[in-house]
Amino acid sequence: MATETMKTIQLIFGIINLFFITYLIGYSTFLFLSSVTGALTLYNRRKEILLNNVSNQDVYVPVTIIVPAYNEEVTVADTVRSLLNLDYQLYEIVVVNDGSSDGTAKALIEAFDMKEIGRPIRRRIACQDVESIYESFGQKIPLTLINKKNGGKADALNMGINASNYPYFICMDADSMLQYDSLREIVRPVMENEHVVAVGGAIRPANGAIIDKGYVKKYQLPKNILACMQLLEYERSFLAARILLDKFNGSMIISGAFGLFHKETVIEAGGYDPTTMGEDMELVVKLHEYCILNKRPYSIRYATNAICWSQVPERLRDLCKQRRRWHRGLIQCMKTHRIMIGKQNNIMIGLVSYPYFMLYELYSPIIEIIGVLSMIGAYFVDLLNVPYMIMFFMIYAIFGMIMTLTSFFSRILTIDLTISFEDMMKAIGLCFFEIVILRFIMVLVRLWALLGINKKKQNQWGRINRSALNK
Amino acid sequence: MSVQLLVYIYLFVSVSMIVFNICHVYLYNSDDGTYRRRSKSINKIVTDQILAIEKGESLSEKQIRMITRKCRNMWFLDAWDDRVTLLSKDHEKAVQQYVLIMTAMFRSLSVDMKKKPPVQQAHFAHVIWKYSIAKNDPGGMIISYILSLTSSPNLYCRENAMKVLYAYGNVDYILQALDKIGYGDTFHNDKLLVDGLLTFSGDHEELMSRLLEECEYQNDFLQQVILNYVRFQGGEYRDYFWNILQDEEEDDEIRFIAIRYFAKITDERAEKWIKNVAQHPQDQRWEYAAISAGSLGAYPGEETVGILKQCLCHGNWYIRYNAALSLERLNISSRELEDILEGDDRYAREVLEYRIRMRQYEKESKEAKR
């Protein structure tokens, strides 16, 4: 009897073992392919720029930059000031103040001598009512401030789309800064392919960097350890994964901090969904779905050299809050848009992107926790070789570190940034802690989100403590 | 066993990645290092050659062959370009002569370049454009190479080749190139072409008339490019555009260009037509009325103001907005618009008030700047 029970236990652990081997091989392959593809893509892009493979696209793609703002009085004027200095000719800026309770509107009105004006706005996408509109007349770039009733970030973006005068719009955060050439870079895919409906930009943590009028004056790793670990994580995910997914039109996320969209397609698809927490991912998935269902040729691209500098949380509490919100957004999005699997005109999204996000993002906390629990179980029934397990984890950690460092150094090399030897050592050292500690904490945070804890706080602005940029 | 296999796989991939990283960093550094090394060697040669020309000496065939051999490598060509640009500031005439002599090198390179990757070919075309090399080789190998590039699948090859052709100023070549791009398989942004045509260095009148001769036989894409070019260039082809306006069978987008043309080049026949369309908008074809309302700003007069006021009260947002823009363009005073500003139509009032207020603020801002 005991032997039979043991056999059953062994069988169960054998199945679990097999599952995890397949799971990890899948993830490692993805990570490996994405790191290599990312590094090579950046290398080729640098070569193209050096060899004058560029065109003057700044007059052909007029762009509206929409800056949704909620209680951003500290950063909003600096953000707009930096936007006014971009190396691009034809664009306008629309700041949507989503019922802030602080002096966001006042800060802008005073900084740019804005005048109240009764501008009629055609509401093609539903959104909360306008309270007042201000425009600036002394700037070389048209600047509009729309004060509206509070409705959340998605609602503010929808208002910005309604007010936009140009065929393409960019969404960004009020606490972010665009690099001087970012608009030129983000519209490149639109010039190359008429079917491009959205382009994602690269987000780089601004903590530690000094950026003046869109130019990086000084670059060093953030002093804050948590921000530094996030920087490494950003490089891995933005550089690696997104470039690979971009190769087969499989991008499912364009960060809310910097993305370009074709206005008409977004309006036809229904705009941002104000009922979801991850409005940025939801819109991209919705665009895929809309174009697939309507049999429209389309392309969603990622512009590796279009850089947006954004502040990342420096406190663990803020980071957990942010990631919980992201994961809840992911859950809502994956539930709503299951229809895409197996659709004919973009098979790759159904066969690769969607399952990837399902297995390695959405359900990964559960899978990883099961893995840990099964190891504990295996230890108690004496099926676990502890030294072997430690060796395995060490190798896994080294593997992850190498992938992260590949992405990190590729980026540093290709955008001609120089970092000190100290920072280099810091990156190598922190890489290990990012993989072993930060990732584990994030697994717990995502598990928390997945289990539906703290459900009430939906559709609000994700708030983290921020300081003025460059300080 | 399976776990062991996994460990080995990880180890293998980790080692491979380290090797990949080393190669990657080496490639970067070697690119930069090679560039620096090659720059150094080519800088001396180019400087010596230009200084020799300045002294009135001539370059031997051997010297030209030597530099041609080096410039087959893109980094050498890039370094050559950088050096010539630098020297042109202080030795302008000598550089001009030098570039003329170097046409032989470009002729030879245009044969080799056909086998190179698109990124290098686009760069080569850019250098040809920068130094107007093609002009030194009329009807020769360089221009036929450039023409072949206009059917490349790579956008930057096509675009840089077109830049050479615009600067060259030959109508026949432009026609050939447009044909290749217009009927090619890859997308080329029409605005890039229109804007490029406007920079044409030859006779615009000849180009416009030759393009219009062919226009009706072209596909919709090329027709739009040609008509938009003529519109922006302001060519006097009223009859041509009038015929398009009248042709109900014609594609809508083409007819929209014709309406916009008459917002720039006025015509009595077109005025009547535009007024009629703006006055009697059709729900299914509201775009005609919207564009017409926007074009009426070019036709001052009481009748126009009356029609525009009528358009201001239309249910379609674009018709209303364009009418307000036209009234603004016609510089109509607030007094003349009292009936709208004090009328019951809230939408008409709002859009008009907005434009008037905007104009006032803009004026104030300009005065404050003075």
HADDOCK unambig.tbl for C-alpha pairs under 7 A between the chains (distance, minus, plus):
assign (segid A and resid 21 and name CA) (segid B and resid 6 and name CA) 6.88 0.50 0.50
assign (segid A and resid 48 and name CA) (segid B and resid 119 and name CA) 6.11 0.50 0.50
assign (segid A and resid 51 and name CA) (segid B and resid 123 and name CA) 5.26 0.50 0.50
assign (segid A and resid 52 and name CA) (segid B and resid 123 and name CA) 5.73 0.50 0.50
assign (segid A and resid 53 and name CA) (segid B and resid 119 and name CA) 6.60 0.50 0.50
assign (segid A and resid 53 and name CA) (segid B and resid 122 and name CA) 6.16 0.50 0.50
assign (segid A and resid 53 and name CA) (segid B and resid 123 and name CA) 6.46 0.50 0.50
assign (segid A and resid 53 and name CA) (segid B and resid 156 and name CA) 5.49 0.50 0.50
assign (segid A and resid 54 and name CA) (segid B and resid 156 and name CA) 6.51 0.50 0.50
assign (segid A and resid 60 and name CA) (segid B and resid 191 and name CA) 6.35 0.50 0.50
assign (segid A and resid 117 and name CA) (segid B and resid 354 and name CA) 6.71 0.50 0.50
assign (segid A and resid 118 and name CA) (segid B and resid 350 and name CA) 6.94 0.50 0.50
assign (segid A and resid 118 and name CA) (segid B and resid 354 and name CA) 5.63 0.50 0.50
assign (segid A and resid 119 and name CA) (segid B and resid 351 and name CA) 7.00 0.50 0.50
assign (segid A and resid 119 and name CA) (segid B and resid 354 and name CA) 5.33 0.50 0.50
assign (segid A and resid 120 and name CA) (segid B and resid 350 and name CA) 6.30 0.50 0.50
assign (segid A and resid 120 and name CA) (segid B and resid 351 and name CA) 6.02 0.50 0.50
assign (segid A and resid 137 and name CA) (segid B and resid 361 and name CA) 6.66 0.50 0.50
assign (segid A and resid 137 and name CA) (segid B and resid 362 and name CA) 5.75 0.50 0.50
assign (segid A and resid 137 and name CA) (segid B and resid 365 and name CA) 6.13 0.50 0.50
assign (segid A and resid 138 and name CA) (segid B and resid 365 and name CA) 5.80 0.50 0.50
assign (segid A and resid 191 and name CA) (segid B and resid 189 and name CA) 6.35 0.50 0.50
assign (segid A and resid 192 and name CA) (segid B and resid 155 and name CA) 6.54 0.50 0.50
assign (segid A and resid 193 and name CA) (segid B and resid 187 and name CA) 6.28 0.50 0.50
assign (segid A and resid 194 and name CA) (segid B and resid 187 and name CA) 6.70 0.50 0.50
assign (segid A and resid 392 and name CA) (segid B and resid 7 and name CA) 6.24 0.50 0.50
assign (segid A and resid 395 and name CA) (segid B and resid 10 and name CA) 6.85 0.50 0.50
assign (segid A and resid 395 and name CA) (segid B and resid 11 and name CA) 6.90 0.50 0.50
assign (segid A and resid 396 and name CA) (segid B and resid 10 and name CA) 6.93 0.50 0.50
assign (segid A and resid 399 and name CA) (segid B and resid 10 and name CA) 6.62 0.50 0.50
assign (segid A and resid 399 and name CA) (segid B and resid 14 and name CA) 5.34 0.50 0.50
assign (segid A and resid 402 and name CA) (segid B and resid 14 and name CA) 6.79 0.50 0.50
assign (segid A and resid 406 and name CA) (segid B and resid 21 and name CA) 6.51 0.50 0.50
